[in-house]
Amino acid sequence: MSYPVKRVLRIGVCALAVCLVLPLIAGVAVSMTALKAVEKFTDSKFSDQPWELLGDTRGTYLPGYGAVFTFEMSLVNVSPLTPFHMTVTEEEKKSIHDRKLRQLVVLRQSMHELIVRTASTLTDLPPAENIVFEAHLLDQPFENHEGLPWRVAMTVQRQKILAATARHARPAELDALIEERKE
């Protein structure tokens, strides 16, 4: 590699390092205390529903991108196969599937509410950065997966939600701001 190419690469790497570290040095980083508060609220939000939260919500701050919160859950509590319950009837499979489809609607609504609340809670998060909630949905191998995602992720730029809530936007307008992905 020639000297000019090496020099350009070094400058590029240094510039990238500055872009990643500068927000932390400038005091823009979201505090762990603030992240923990959102994690705790998220866990409590899902504690009184018929679903099963599998572990605690995990939040992290990615400088220049935003705050990301992930959690794993089963949309409904499903009894696993045991020596005392070795098979699952078609009727049970249908009931589980129908309940999960109904709970998916409730999960989406809950995640939208979490995003709106988090936008006002994370005051250290720069307005141009994002808030992301991602739910990993677990299931049993015998379940009917038709129409059910294994992951639901929602992303929105904090300033868009703050502006919409400041002008008392309707829920449909808030929903339209949130980018949703189901896989």
C-alpha positions in Angstrom: 0.0 0.0 0.0 1.4 3.4 -0.9 2.1 6.1 1.6 -0.8 8.5 0.4 -3.3 5.6 0.7 -2.1 4.8 4.2 -2.3 8.4 5.2 -5.9 8.7 3.9 -6.9 5.6 5.7 -5.3 6.9 9.0 -7.1 10.2 8.6 -10.4 8.4 7.9 -10.0 6.1 11.0 -9.2 9.1 13.2 -12.2 11.0 11.9 -14.5 8.1 12.6 -13.1 7.7 16.1 -13.7 11.4 16.8 -17.3 11.1 15.5 -18.0 8.2 17.8 -16.2 9.5 20.9 -17.1 13.2 20.7 -20.7 12.9 21.8 -19.5 11.1 24.9 -16.9 13.7 25.7 -19.4 16.5 25.1 -21.7 15.0 27.8 -24.4 13.9 25.4 -24.4 10.3 26.6 -27.6 9.1 28.1 -27.0 8.1 31.7 -27.2 4.5 32.9 -29.7 5.7 35.5 -32.0 7.0 32.8 -31.7 3.8 30.8 -32.5 1.7 33.9 -35.6 3.8 34.6 -36.9 3.0 31.1 -36.0 -0.7 31.6 -37.9 -0.8 34.9 -40.9 0.9 33.5 -41.0 -1.4 30.5 -40.8 -4.5 32.7 -43.6 -3.2 34.8 -45.7 -2.4 31.7 -45.6 -6.0 30.7 -46.0 -7.5 34.2 -49.8 -7.3 34.4 -50.7 -8.8 31.1 -51.4 -12.5 30.1 -48.0 -12.7 28.4 -44.8 -13.9 29.8 -41.8 -11.6 29.9 -38.7 -13.8 29.7 -36.0 -11.9 31.6 -35.5 -8.2 32.1 -35.5 -5.4 29.5 -32.1 -4.4 28.3 -31.3 -0.8 27.3 -28.2 0.7 25.7 -27.2 4.0 24.3 -25.4 4.1 20.9 -23.8 7.5 20.5 -25.0 9.2 17.3 -27.9 6.7 16.9 -30.0 6.6 20.0 -31.4 4.5 22.8 -32.2 0.8 22.1 -34.3 -1.3 24.4 -34.8 -5.1 23.8 -36.8 -7.7 25.6 -38.0 -11.3 25.1 -41.5 -12.6 25.7 -44.1 -15.1 24.9 -47.3 -13.4 23.8 -49.3 -15.8 25.9 -48.3 -18.2 28.6 -48.1 -21.6 27.0 -47.7 -24.8 29.0 -44.7 -26.8 27.7 -44.9 -30.4 26.9 -44.3 -32.5 30.0 -44.7 -36.2 30.9 -48.2 -35.3 32.2 -49.1 -33.3 29.1 -47.3 -35.1 26.2 -49.4 -33.9 23.2 -51.2 -30.8 22.2 -54.6 -31.1 20.6 -55.5 -29.1 17.4 -58.0 -27.2 19.5 -55.3 -26.1 22.0 -53.0 -25.1 19.1 -55.8 -23.0 17.6 -56.6 -21.4 21.0 -52.9 -20.5 21.5 -52.7 -19.0 18.0 -55.8 -17.0 18.3 -54.8 -15.6 21.7 -51.3 -14.7 20.3 -52.9 -12.8 17.4 -55.0 -10.8 19.8 -52.0 -10.1 22.1 -49.9 -9.0 19.1 -52.3 -6.0 18.8 -51.9 -5.2 22.5 -48.1 -5.5 22.2 -48.0 -3.0 19.3 -50.1 -0.5 21.3 -48.0 -1.0 24.4 -44.7 -0.5 22.5 -46.1 2.7 20.9 -47.0 4.0 24.4 -43.5 3.1 25.6 -41.9 5.1 22.8 -44.0 8.2 23.6 -43.2 8.0 27.3 -39.5 7.3 26.6 -39.2 10.4 24.4 -40.1 12.6 27.3 -38.2 10.6 29.9 -34.8 10.4 28.2 -34.1 14.2 28.4 -30.3 13.7 27.7 -31.1 11.9 24.4 -30.4 14.4 21.6 -33.6 15.2 19.7 -32.2 14.0 16.4 -31.4 10.5 17.8 -33.7 7.5 17.8 -35.7 5.5 20.3 -35.9 1.8 19.5 -37.9 -0.9 21.1 -37.5 -4.5 20.0 -39.5 -7.5 21.2 -38.3 -11.0 20.5 -41.3 -13.3 20.5 -40.6 -16.9 21.6 -42.8 -19.8 21.1 -43.0 -23.6 21.3 -42.1 -25.8 18.3 -45.7 -27.3 18.2 -47.3 -23.9 17.7 -48.9 -22.5 14.5 -46.6 -19.6 13.4 -48.8 -18.4 10.6 -49.2 -14.6 10.8 -47.0 -14.3 13.9 -43.7 -12.6 13.7 -40.6 -13.7 15.7 -39.6 -10.1 16.2 -41.3 -6.7 16.4 -39.1 -3.6 16.2 -40.2 0.0 16.4 -38.1 3.1 15.7 -38.7 6.8 15.8 -36.6 10.0 16.0 -37.1 11.5 19.4 -37.8 15.1 18.1 -40.7 13.8 15.9 -42.5 12.3 18.9 -41.8 15.4 21.1 -43.1 17.8 18.4 -46.2 15.7 17.9 -47.0 15.4 21.6 -46.3 19.1 22.1 -49.1 19.9 19.6 -51.4 17.3 21.2 -51.3 15.0 18.1 -53.9 12.3 17.9 -52.8 8.7 18.5 -53.1 7.9 14.8 -50.7 10.7 14.0 -48.2 9.5 16.6 -48.5 5.9 15.2 -47.8 7.2 11.7 -44.4 8.6 12.9 -43.2 5.2 14.3 -41.4 2.9 11.8 -42.5 -0.6 12.6 -40.8 -3.8 11.4 -42.1 -7.4 11.9 -40.1 -10.4 10.9 
